[in-house]
C-alpha cells in the first residue's frame, strides 16, 4: 500500500492536497488535506466539494490576516 499526494490548489499560503491510498494500481481511499500559514491546524476532508469550500474560506481569512499575508508574500 502506497500513499500518493497531489497538490490541487495553492493560494495565499493555503494548500489543498489530495491524498490517495493506493492499492495495486487503484486509489482505495481519497482524502483532502487543507493546510495554512495561519494558526489553524490542518484539516482533512473526505468530500472534495467541502474541501473546496473550506479552501476558499481559508484563502479569504488568510488575506485578512496580516501575518499570514506577509508570510505568503515572503514565500513560506
C-alpha positions, -999 to +999 in steps of 0.1 A: +000+000+000+014+034-010+004+070-004+002+095-033+000+132-025-011+157-052-013+195-047-046+206-061-047+243-053-025+268-036-031+305-028-020+330-001-002+303+019-032+279+018-028+245+002-053+218-008-037+184-012-053+152-024-041+121-005-047+088-022-041+055-006-031+033-035-035-005-035-022-021-066-029+003-094-061+018-079-068+045-053-085+027-024-092+058-004-090+095-011-089+124+014-082+161+010-059+179+034-061+217+039-031+234+053-025+271+060+001+296+073-024+308+099-026+292+134-054+269+123-045+232+124-045+211+091-079+197+084-089+165+065-120+161+043-135+131+026-156+152+003-140+173-025-168+199-026-164+205+012-127+208+008-130+233-020-154+254+002-130+253+031-101+262+008-119+293-004-129+304+031-093+299+044-079+319+015-103+348+023-093+345+060-056+345+051-059+376+030-073+394+061-046+381+084-016+405+082+009+379+095-002+351+071-002+375+042+033+387+049+045+350+052+028+342+019+043+371+001+078+361+015+073+326+000+068+305+031 
